[in-house]
Amino acid sequence: MDAEGRKPFVSIIIPVKNEGEHIKNTLESLFNVKTDADYEIIVVDDYSEDGCCTFLDNTPNEKIRMIRTEGLGLANAKNAGADIAKGDIFIFCDAHLFFEDYWIERLIDPIKNGKAAAANPGIADAANPSNIGYGYTWSKDLEPKWNTDRKKDPYPVPLLAGGCMAISKEAYLDVDGFDRGFVVWGHEDEEISFKLWLFGYQCYIVPEVTILHVFRPSAPFELKWDFINYNLMRMALLHLNLVRVAKLSSLIKYSDKEKILDDVLSGNVLEKRALYFKKRKHDDNWFMEKFNISF
């Protein structure tokens, strides 16, 4: 129940791109575990070419809604699902997960109780379930690295993993969701976590919940370093001070640094930066000091 004694309605949003049998396995796992939660499932088929979602075209399951998008990329496929979601809380899930009993209720508990705006479970390797990550932090070169230390009770972390991320609708709307200027794949989870903290929200780990994640050796769609580095530089220009922007630009690998910067600047990033800097409650110095990140 929420503060008004009402059970929150949850929207589970699953972006899909050439997932093969994984999406069917994920949905089967969702329906096979026990839960008392009220929820819907929104599958966003972002121009899959392998027919992985055709089994849903005429599904009789009223909990499932599917939409098809035209290659929006991961961040905007998630946003497309959220745009039609009816839930008070959104849970963004990868299409290659396995769940456990009552995972929804336990994962959203710190959001319901007002301790956090967003939360992660422990995310384990399906091929090695003892290998569990509890959100991310950043290295001295702003590279994401898993937190592997498990605490007993829910606790704050700098960055949440996007593979299974719960967030209140209120917070999602306030920060304008996943960045709408991102392309294809890369840094979506880092950007929204960073943004949540800067806007005054908290991101928590719920260590008593563990989700199994299938880590694949390669992406089932075209993925280039230019896409990843574009998103990285856009995140930097949205949220970092200019000294850090310059430092990060110098660290870019596998892409033409000047072209990446020019491409990012040709969009709306500076307008967004100005809006965010006016609205946010903390700056990047505060974040780096809070989480002892030496970047």
C-alpha positions, 0 to 999 in steps of 0.5 A: 500500500502507498501512503494513502493505503492504495496498492500501486499499479506497476508497469513492466516495460520491456524493450526488445530488439532481435531477442530470439527466444529470450523474450518468450522465456522472460515473459514465461518467467514473469508469469510463473513466479508468485506475486500479489502485485497489480501490474501490466506488461508493455513490450516495445518491439523496436524494429526487430528483424528476427520475428521474436515478438510475432507470438504476441500479435494475437495474445489473449493475455490481457496483461500484455500490450505490445507496440512496435517502433521504428528503430528508436534505440534503447533509451527512446524505446523505453520512453515509448513504453513509458509514454503509454504506461498506466502505472504509478511505478515503472519497472524497465526490464531487459528481455533476457531475465529470470525472476523470483517469487514476490520480486515486484513487491520487494523491489518497489518497497523503498519507492512506496515508502518514500526512501528512494525514487528508483531501485535495483535488485541484485542482478546475477549472471544466469550462467553463474548465479553467485556472480551478483552486481548491486548497481554501478559506480564510476571509475577514475576514468568514468567507466562503469563498474559493478558494485559487488559488496552486498549489504543487509538492508536497502542502501543508496548507490550512485548508479543503477543498472538499466536491466531491471530498474524500478522508478516512480512515475513522478520522478521519471516525469520530473527528470524527463525520462531516459535522455531523448537525444541518445542513439542506439545503445549505451550509457542510458542507465548511467545518465538517468541515475546521475540525473536523478541524484542531481535533481534531488532523488535517491537511487537504492539497491534492494539486496534481498531481491535477485534477478538472473540476467543472460549476459550475451557475448555480443549485441543482436543488433549493429553496435558501433563505438560511435554510438556509445561515445556519442551518448557518453559525450551527450551525458557529459555535456548535459550534466558535467562542468566544462573541466570534466567535459574536456577531460572526458573528451580526451579519454574517448577511444575508438572514435573521432573525438572532434566529430563526436563532439561536433555531432553532439553539439549539433543537437539540443544538448546545450539547451537541455544543459541550461534547463537542467542546470537551472532545475537541479538541486546538486551539481556534479562536484556534489555527486563525485564527492558523495560517492568518492568518485575521483574524476 
